[in-house]
Amino acid sequence: MTGKYFIMSITRTLKTLTTASPVCRQVASSSRPATVRDATVFVSQRSIFGLISCCKLFSTSSSAMEDITNIHYGPLPADSPYVKPFRFYYTQNGKQKNWDLLKVHDSVSIVIFNVTRQKLVFVKQFRPAVYHGLVSAEAGEDGRSIDMKKFPPSLAVTLELCAGIVDKPIPWVDIAREEVLEECGYDVLSERIEEIMSYRSGVGTSGSLQTLFYVEVKDEDKVPAAGGGVDDELIEVVEYSLEEARKLTAKGNVLTSPPSFLFGVLWFLTNRAPPAKA
C-alpha cells in the first residue's frame, strides 16, 4: 500500500465515523487531508473500528474481487451443504417421465433505499456460475483452457440486491436484517424491514422460494466496520441514483444481473420511488 493511498483511505474512514475519538471528529470536520500523525492518533485512541473499516476498503475492492486464477472444474462432493442434485420421477398423463433437479436453500433478497442520499444500495460480486456460462463453450472439460484475456473475470461481476440463503431456523426477516448488516453495513431493526412478496426461482432446476423485503436506511444507520461480506466473501457495495436505476430496466440492455434484481428494482420504481422531478 502506498503512503498516498493509505492517507486517502484514512481520510475517507475518518469521515465515516460517528463514534470515534475527538481527533477523528476534528479531522473529519476539516477540509484538509489527514496526515500520518492523524492516522497514528486515530489508531491509538480507541479507533479499532475505523481501522477495520479502512481494511474493508481494500478487501472489497474491484481488483481483489477480480483476482481470479487457477480455474478448474471437479465433481460435486456428495456432502455439499449448498447443492444436492437428484432425479425426480413421475407419471404424467399415463407416461413415465423424469427430471433432473437441484435441492438448494431458500433465500431472501432486500431492496435497500438510503433516504438520506436518495440512493438505492446494491452489491457487486464475482459469480462463478455466470463466468462458467460465458466460457463453457471454450473452457474444455476441466476448465483449465480458459483464455483469461478474452474472458476477464470482470465479465462475471454481477450487480444484485443484497441477499442471502435461509440456513438457520429463525424468522426470515431476521435473516434479511443480518444480510443488510453483513453485506451493506446498515444496522436496522427487523421491525423496519417490510416483507413484500415471495416467489419461486429456478423453476426448471430447483424451484426454491425467495422472499423479497424492502427497507429504508439512513446514513446514521451505517456501521463503519460492517459491510462487504463476512469470512472470505468479497462484496462491493454500490449506490445508484433513481435515474441510474431507471436506466437499468431500459429496453435492449444486456445485464449479468439475476431476474430477482430487475424485479426488485422495478417493484421499487413502481411502488416506492419518489416522483421524478419535472
N, C-alpha and C positions, 0 to 999 in steps of 0.2 A: 504494500500500500504506500503510495507516495505521500509526502508531507502535505502537499496541497490538497490531495483527495481527502486525507484524514481531517484536515482543518475544515474543509467544506462539509464533511459529514457531521463533525461535532457541532458546527453552526446549525445545520438542519435539525439535529437531535435536540439541541438546547431549545429551539423554538417550538418543539412539540411538547415539552414537559410542562405539566401544570402543578406538580407537587415536588419539584426539585428544590435544591438549596437556594438561598438568596442570590449567590453569584450567578446561578443559572438564569434566574429571572432577570437579573441585571443585564446580562449579555443578551438574553432573548429580546429584551425591550430596546436594545441598542441597534443602530443601523450598521455598526462596524462589524467586520467578520471576527469570529472567535480566534484567539491566539493559542499557542501551545500552553502558555501559563493558564489561560482559562480552562483548557482541556484538563490540565493537571488538577486544578482546584475542583473542577467538575467531577472528576473521578473520585477525589479524596473526600468530598463532602456528601457522603451517603447517596451517591448517584449511580448505583449499580444498575437501576432500571434503564437509565439513559444509555449506559454502556452497552447493555443487551440490545437496546433499540438500534444503536449505532451498528452493531454487528449484523442486525437483521437487514440493514441496507445492502449489505454485500451478499448475505446468504440467499436473498431472494432476487438478486439482480438477473437481468436477462442473460448476461454472459455465463453465469453459473448454471442457470436453467438449461442453456443450450450446449453446455459442455458434455456432450454425449459421445461415448466411444465404446468399442468392444461390443457392438451389437451382434447378437446371435440368438437363434431360437432353440427351444428344447421342449421335451414332452411335459405336459402339465402334471405336477405331483398329485397323487391321489388325496393328500391331506391339505390341499389348498383351502385356506379359510375364506376365500372370496368367490371362487368359481367352481361349480361341480357339474360337469357335463353328464348327460344321461339320455336314453332314448325313451320316448313316450309312445306306447302302443295303444291303439283304439280301433273300434269298428264304427264306421260312419256309412249310413245308408246301405248296410249289409256288406260293405267292403272293408277288409282289414287294411289298416294304414299305420304308419309310424312317423314320428317327427323327432329330430334331434334338438334337445333343449339344453339350457344352462340354468342352474339354480344359483341365483345371486342374491345379495342383500337388497332389501327395500331401501329407500333413500329419502332425503329431504333436500329441498333447494329453497333459497331465500332471496327475494328481491330486496335489496338494501338501498334506501334513498337517504342521502345526507341532506337534511333540510337546512343546515347552516350554509352550505355552499351550493345547494340545489344541484347536486350531482348524484348519479347512480353509481354504486360501488360494485365493481366486478372483480373477478380474479382471472389470472392467466397462468397456465401450467402446461408442461410438456406431456402429451398423451401418447403413450406407445401404440395404442390401438389405431389412432389416427395416422401415426407415422407408418405403421405396417400397411394400412390401407393405401397409402401413397406409393410405397416401394415394393409391395408384394410381387408385382409382375417382374421385377428385375433383381430381387434380393437373393434368389436361389432358395433351395430347400432349407438351409440352415441360417439364412440371413446374413452370411458373412461377406457377401459380394456386393454390398450396397455402395453406390457411388455417393459418398457424403458431400461432395462438392455439388453434384447435381441435385441431391436431396438433403439440404441442410436441415438440422433438427428444428430450426425456427419455423419450418413449414407446418410442424405439428404442435406448435404452441397455441393453445385454444383460448378463446375468450368465453367465459362462463359465468353463471351465477355462483355465488357462494353455495356450497352443497356438501353433503356427506352421507355416508351409509348409516343405516339403523343397525347398530351392532351391540346394543345394550338394552336391558329391559326398563327403560324409563320413558316418560311421555315424549312423543316426537317433537313437541315444541321445545323441550329442554335440549334435545339433540341439536335442533336448529340454533338455539342460543349458544351452545358450545361451538358450533361451526362458525357463527358470526364472530366470536371472540378469537378462535384459533386461526381462522383464515384471514379475517379482515381487521381484527384488533379492536372491535367495538364491544364494550361490555354493557349489555342491556338486560333488563328483567324479562323473564318469559312472558309476563303479562303484557308487555309492549309488542309482542310478536303476534301477528294476526294470521290465522290459518285461512288460506284462500280456497284451495281445492286439491283433490287427489286424482290421479290418472295413472294409466299403465304405460310403461315404457318398454322398448324392446319386445313388441308384441309377437315378433316372429321367432324370437330366441329365448327370452326369459320371462316376459310378462310381469316384471317386477313393479311394485307400487311405489310411486313417488308422490309426496305431498309438497305443494308449493306454499310458502309462507311469505309474508311481507312485514317489513319493519322500517320505521323511520328513525334515523340516528342523528345525533348532533356531534359537533366537534368535541364537546365536553365528555362524550361517551368513550372517546378514544383512549386506549391504554397504550402508553408509549412502547412498552416492551412486548406487546402482543401483535399477532398477525403474521402472515407469511407461512402458516402451517406449523405443524409440530413434528418432532422427531426428525426424520430425514426428508420431509416434504420441502419442495421448493415452489412456493406460490408467490406470485407478484400481484399486489393489489393495485387496481387502476380505477380511475374515476372518469365517467363520461357525462358531458352536459346533456340536457334534454335534446338539443338539436343533433348532437353526435349520436345519441341513442336512436333517434328517428331515422337517421341515415342507415343504420344497421339493417333496417327492415325494407330498404328500397328494392324495387324490382331489379333483377339481374345480378344481385350480389351473390358471390360465391364465398361462403364462410366455412371455417372449420368448427364453428360453434355447434353444440347439440341443439336439437329441436326444443328441448325444455328451456334453453336460454332465450331463444327467439320468442317462445310462448310467454315467458315471464316478462320480457321487455314489452311485447305487445299488450299484455294484460295491464301493465303499469301505465303505458301511454294512453290506453283506453279508459282506465278507471281511476287513476290516482294522480297522474301528471298535472302540474299546474297548467292552466291555459296558456297557450303560446301568446307572446306579446305581439300586438298589432304592428 
